[in-house]
Amino acid sequence: MNQLLSAFTLFLSLLVEAIPFLLMGVLLSGVLLIFVDERKLIAILPKNPFLGALAGSLLGFMFPVCECGNVPVARRLISQGAPISVAISFLMAAPTINPVVIWATWTAFRDQPEIAVLRVVLSFMVANIVAMVFSSQKDLRAILQPNIAIALPAPKVKAGAVPVGTFFLGEDRSQPLDFAGYVSTSNQVVTKSLPDRLNLLLDNTLAETRELGAILVMGSAIAAVIQVWVPRDIILSLGQGPVSSILAMMILAAIVSICSTVDAFFALSFAATFTGGSLLAFLVFGPIIDLKAIGLILTIFKKRAVIYIFLLTAQLTFLSCLFINFQVR
């Protein structure tokens, strides 16, 4: 009974701290997504891959969305003609590098402010490196889902030249891409009145709160169960190893799939038993790659591209967090 009460107390404490940030993030992202015209934004974005990646990774300050909201925005950016480096860096960085998540992380780790700082730095680094790698892909249609790729113009290639820049091994480039049967509506612009937009905002807020709230409850319950019922020796053996702690938290981040708006409070419950590098691995890797995010990203990219995103993100996160663990030992 004492264990049950302890778990319930921890569960409620996580919810009480996290819910205000969840509501704030959902409402703010809904307002910006509905009232901001991304076409005007795309027109001023830099076309250079490096500068585009930098700009995309900072767009989270304008579109403060979690990993549930960044995919629709990234899909719209691509279909409206934004450079791939902008879309990829936004897709990966926006769930972390935005004012709501930074504030939530700072609040959760008020006694360890370096966690909040390093989370932003590492997320920025990972997003920009992966975006630069993908910017070498000349023909984006080869890595996009057909319903999105059909809206893009074919790349201009000189007569007799062979397309270069693809890094997808084993891809058959001898046949043209077949988009038959797919209809794109990404370039259709529908202008709505203010009452319609407000109704859409309300519907979007309720839907996201219901969906993300359920994930938050599940994640808080998992954290409480792990902390109370899993033997302390097992947690300590995993949490104190510089390598095992990072791997354990990356796997946990992928499975739990908790929203980046509140994941700092989930990670906080492991702060006493896990290394700082492993906490950062959870906070950096989770918002980019989790079971929920993978399903959403597959609505934009083909499976092979998603695998590349996963592998690059996992390697960069693991190595950087391992370096941090050895630095603080």
C-alpha positions in Angstrom: 0.0 0.0 0.0 2.8 2.4 0.8 4.4 1.8 -2.6 1.0 2.5 -4.3 0.6 5.7 -2.4 4.2 6.8 -3.2 3.7 6.0 -6.9 0.4 7.9 -7.0 2.0 10.9 -5.2 4.8 11.0 -7.7 2.3 10.6 -10.6 0.3 13.6 -9.4 3.3 15.8 -8.8 4.5 15.2 -12.3 1.1 16.1 -13.7 0.7 19.2 -11.6 4.0 20.6 -12.8 3.7 19.7 -16.4 0.0 20.4 -17.3 0.4 24.3 -17.4 3.3 24.0 -19.9 1.3 21.5 -22.0 -1.7 23.8 -22.2 0.5 26.8 -23.0 2.3 25.0 -25.8 -0.8 23.7 -27.4 -2.6 27.1 -27.3 0.4 29.1 -28.6 1.2 26.6 -31.4 -2.4 26.6 -32.5 -2.5 30.4 -32.6 0.6 30.7 -34.7 -0.2 27.8 -37.0 -3.6 29.2 -37.9 -2.9 32.9 -38.1 0.7 32.9 -39.7 1.0 32.6 -43.4 4.0 30.4 -44.0 4.2 31.3 -47.7 5.4 34.8 -46.8 7.8 33.3 -44.4 9.3 30.9 -47.0 9.9 33.9 -49.3 12.4 35.4 -46.9 14.2 32.2 -45.9 17.8 31.8 -47.1 18.3 29.4 -49.9 21.9 28.5 -48.9 21.9 25.1 -47.2 24.0 26.2 -44.2 22.1 29.4 -43.6 18.8 27.6 -44.2 19.6 25.0 -41.6 20.4 27.7 -39.1 17.2 29.6 -39.9 15.1 26.4 -39.7 16.5 25.4 -36.4 15.5 28.8 -34.9 11.9 28.8 -36.4 10.7 27.1 -33.3 10.7 30.6 -31.6 8.0 31.5 -34.2 6.3 28.1 -34.3 6.7 26.8 -30.7 5.3 23.3 -31.5 6.1 19.9 -29.9 6.9 16.8 -32.0 3.2 16.4 -32.6 2.8 19.8 -34.3 6.2 20.2 -36.0 5.4 17.5 -38.7 2.4 19.3 -40.2 4.4 22.5 -40.3 7.4 20.9 -41.9 5.2 19.2 -44.4 3.7 22.5 -45.4 7.1 24.1 -45.6 8.3 21.4 -48.0 5.2 21.5 -50.2 5.4 25.3 -50.4 9.0 25.1 -51.7 11.1 25.7 -48.6 14.7 24.3 -48.9 15.1 20.8 -47.4 17.7 22.1 -45.0 15.1 24.5 -43.5 12.5 21.8 -43.2 14.7 19.1 -41.7 16.3 21.4 -39.2 12.9 22.8 -38.2 11.5 19.3 -37.9 14.3 18.2 -35.5 14.9 21.4 -33.6 11.5 23.0 -33.1 10.2 20.6 -30.4 13.2 21.6 -28.3 14.4 25.1 -29.3 11.3 27.1 -28.5 10.5 29.4 -25.6 7.9 27.1 -24.0 10.2 24.0 -23.9 13.2 26.0 -22.8 11.2 27.6 -20.0 9.8 24.2 -18.9 13.3 22.6 -18.9 14.7 25.5 -16.9 11.9 25.2 -14.4 12.2 21.5 -14.0 16.0 21.6 -13.6 16.3 24.8 -11.7 19.0 23.3 -9.6 20.9 22.1 -12.7 20.6 25.0 -15.2 23.4 23.5 -17.3 20.9 20.8 -18.4 18.6 23.4 -20.0 21.6 25.1 -21.7 23.1 21.9 -23.0 19.8 20.6 -24.2 19.5 23.6 -26.5 23.1 23.4 -27.7 23.0 19.7 -28.5 19.6 19.9 -30.2 20.8 22.8 -32.3 24.0 20.9 -33.3 22.2 17.6 -34.1 19.5 19.3 -36.1 21.9 21.4 -38.2 24.3 18.4 -39.0 21.4 16.2 -40.1 19.9 19.0 -42.2 23.2 19.7 -43.9 23.6 16.0 -44.7 20.1 15.9 -46.3 20.8 19.1 -48.2 23.1 17.1 -50.5 20.0 15.3 -51.9 19.4 17.1 -55.2 16.1 15.5 -56.2 13.9 15.7 -53.1 11.1 13.7 -54.8 13.2 10.6 -54.3 12.9 10.7 -50.5 9.4 12.2 -50.1 6.1 10.5 -50.0 4.4 10.7 -53.4 1.5 12.9 -52.3 4.0 15.5 -51.2 6.6 15.0 -53.9 4.1 15.5 -56.7 3.8 19.2 -55.8 7.5 19.8 -56.3 9.0 20.7 -59.7 11.6 18.4 -61.2 15.2 19.6 -60.6 16.9 21.3 -63.5 19.6 19.0 -64.9 21.8 19.9 -67.9 21.5 17.7 -71.0 23.5 14.5 -70.7 24.2 15.1 -67.0 23.7 12.4 -64.4 21.9 13.6 -61.2 24.3 13.6 -58.3 24.1 14.2 -54.6 22.0 11.3 -53.5 23.3 9.3 -50.6 20.6 6.6 -50.5 22.4 3.3 -51.3 20.7 0.8 -53.5 18.2 3.3 -54.9 17.1 2.6 -58.5 17.6 5.9 -60.4 17.1 4.4 -63.8 13.3 4.8 -63.8 11.2 8.0 -63.5 9.3 8.5 -60.2 5.8 7.3 -60.5 3.2 9.5 -58.8 0.1 8.2 -60.6 -3.0 8.1 -58.5 -1.8 10.7 -56.1 -3.5 14.1 -55.9 -1.8 17.0 -54.1 -3.7 19.8 -52.4 -0.7 21.3 -50.8 -0.7 24.4 -53.0 -4.4 25.2 -52.6 -4.9 28.2 -50.4 -8.1 28.6 -48.5 -8.8 31.9 -46.9 -11.0 31.6 -43.8 -12.9 34.3 -41.9 -11.9 35.2 -38.4 -14.9 33.2 -36.8 -13.9 30.2 -38.8 -10.3 30.5 -37.7 -11.3 30.9 -34.1 -13.4 27.8 -34.4 -10.5 26.0 -36.0 -8.2 27.2 -33.2 -10.7 25.8 -30.5 -11.0 22.5 -32.3 -7.2 22.2 -32.7 -6.6 23.1 -29.0 -9.1 20.6 -27.7 -7.8 17.8 -30.1 -4.2 18.4 -29.2 -4.9 18.7 -25.5 -6.8 15.4 -25.5 -4.1 13.6 -27.5 -1.1 15.0 -25.7 -2.8 14.9 -22.3 -3.3 11.2 -22.7 0.4 10.7 -23.5 1.4 12.9 -20.6 -0.7 10.8 -18.2 0.7 7.6 -19.6 4.3 8.9 -19.4 3.8 10.1 -15.8 2.4 6.8 -14.8 5.4 4.9 -16.4 7.8 7.2 -14.6 6.1 6.6 -11.2 6.0 2.8 -11.7 9.6 2.7 -12.7 10.7 4.8 -9.7 8.7 2.9 -7.1 8.5 -0.7 -8.3 11.7 -1.3 -10.2 14.4 -2.5 -7.8 16.8 0.3 -6.8 19.8 -1.8 -7.6 18.8 -2.2 -11.2 18.1 1.5 -11.7 21.5 2.4 -10.1 23.4 -0.2 -12.2 21.9 1.2 -15.4 21.9 4.9 -14.4 25.4 5.2 -13.2 27.2 3.6 -16.2 28.4 6.2 -18.7 27.3 4.1 -21.6 24.4 2.0 -20.2 22.7 5.1 -18.8 22.6 6.8 -22.2 21.4 3.7 -24.0 18.7 3.1 -21.4 17.4 6.7 -21.5 17.4 6.8 -25.3 15.4 3.6 -25.5 13.1 4.9 -22.8 12.6 8.2 -24.7 11.7 6.3 -27.9 9.2 4.0 -26.1 7.5 6.5 -23.8 7.0 9.1 -26.6 6.2 11.9 -24.1 5.7 15.5 -25.4 8.7 17.7 -25.4 6.7 20.4 -23.7 6.7 18.3 -20.5 9.4 15.7 -20.9 11.8 17.6 -18.7 9.6 16.8 -15.7 9.6 13.2 -16.6 13.4 13.2 -16.9 13.6 15.1 -13.6 12.3 12.0 -11.8 15.5 10.2 -12.8 18.0 13.0 -12.0 19.1 11.4 -8.7 20.0 8.1 -10.2 21.0 8.7 -13.8 24.0 10.5 -15.2 23.7 14.0 -16.6 24.6 12.8 -20.1 21.8 10.2 -20.0 19.3 12.9 -19.0 20.4 15.0 -21.9 20.1 12.0 -24.2 16.5 11.6 -23.2 15.8 15.3 -23.7 17.5 15.5 -27.0 16.7 12.2 -28.7 13.1 11.8 -27.5 11.6 14.9 -29.2 13.2 13.9 -32.5 12.8 10.1 -32.6 10.1 8.3 -30.7 7.4 5.8 -31.7 4.9 8.6 -32.1 7.3 10.9 -34.0 8.4 8.1 -36.4 4.8 7.5 -37.4 4.3 11.2 -38.1 7.6 11.6 -40.0 6.6 8.7 -42.3 3.8 11.0 -43.6 6.5 13.2 -45.1 9.5 10.9 -45.9 9.9 7.4 -47.3 11.1 4.7 -44.9 14.7 4.8 -46.1 15.0 8.5 -45.4 13.4 8.0 -41.9 16.0 5.3 -41.2 18.8 7.7 -42.1 17.3 10.4 -39.8 17.1 7.8 -37.0 20.6 6.5 -37.4 22.2 10.0 -37.7 20.3 11.3 -34.8 21.1 8.3 -32.6 24.8 8.4 -33.3 25.2 12.2 -32.8 23.1 12.1 -29.6 25.0 9.1 -28.1 28.5 10.4 -28.9 27.9 13.9 -27.6 26.2 12.7 -24.4 29.0 10.1 -23.9 31.5 12.9 -24.2 29.6 14.9 -21.5 29.5 11.9 -19.2 33.2 11.4 -19.3 33.8 15.2 -18.9 31.9 15.4 -15.6 33.4 12.2 -14.1 
